[in-house]
Amino acid sequence: MIERKKLRLGLLGKDVSKSDSERIHIFILKQWGIDCEYERFSVDSDGLDWAMRRLLGDFDGFNITIPYKRDAMEYLDNIVGDAVEYSAVNTVLNATHTGYNTDGIGFLQMIRSVGMEYENKKILVLGGGGSGRSTAAALKKGGAEVFMYQRNRKKLEETCAQLGITAIENPEAGGYDVIINCTGVGMHDTEGKSPVTAKAFCGAEAAIDLIYVPRKSEFLRLAEEQGIKILNGASMLFFQAYYADCLYLDRMPNEREVKEFYGKYEKEYLLTEETL
């Protein structure tokens, strides 16, 4: 638990230059009367060791995003909760060098918030990295029939065996109720690209992209053209950040509170951006 009235937090990823995490964490902590200094670390694989040591040595805690949610685990003394099941960490509490994962609970909070059903649905998860693993595991636990695709067949089969889900060979075949992009394709230098073509959405009810910059990825644009419901990852980012901040402060999460906070945040930032 961190007992200070000001926290020093950070974000680690390959390219976090466009991340909303800083704004979100500052906003959430402000609701509790706590100031936050938040620093972003964009590093390639050669810079990971330096960044991890710097973050663990100089900060109160930090968040991790693509593609280091698994690599970071070797630097930590403890892996607990969902991070064990997902084999991926997105939140680190430095006082104990402990890794957590709030992606799964943040994802389920996101789809519940828009009334999207997932129990007994056939759901295809694209990508088997940290975000894909946590999304797939959370959905399976919630009663969905989960399928996964990634290009590296060996890693795909290993991941699916660990999570107890089904590996597929062709994501373009269609026939899934929901398709979720957890690959990162569509952001940064791949903006304007989609991991699948329009054929993949045949028979689908909804498409979800964890990408939130741009707000409507090429993946979501293609899905929308097929007349199905689309959702980006903006609210998931907020929800997983809320649960991470609860871990930093040893606060009990409150679903009514997180909905209230997100409503305020959405009104102050997201709805304003959409009208610009």
Secondary structure as UniProt FT lines:
FT   STRAND          6..13
FT   TURN            17..18
FT   HELIX           21..31
FT   TURN            32..33
FT   STRAND          35..42
FT   HELIX           45..47
FT   HELIX           48..58
FT   STRAND          61..64
FT   TURN            66..67
FT   TURN            69..70
FT   HELIX           71..75
FT   STRAND          78..79
FT   HELIX           82..86
FT   STRAND          91..93
FT   TURN            94..97
FT   STRAND          98..100
FT   HELIX           103..113
FT   TURN            114..115
FT   TURN            119..120
FT   STRAND          122..126
FT   HELIX           130..141
FT   TURN            142..143
FT   STRAND          145..149
FT   HELIX           153..163
FT   STRAND          166..167
FT   HELIX           171..173
FT   STRAND          178..181
FT   TURN            185..186
FT   HELIX           188..190
FT   TURN            191..192
FT   HELIX           198..201
FT   TURN            202..203
FT   STRAND          206..209
FT   HELIX           218..225
FT   TURN            226..227
FT   STRAND          229..232
FT   HELIX           234..249
FT   HELIX           255..265
FT   HELIX           266..270
FT   HELIX           271..275
//
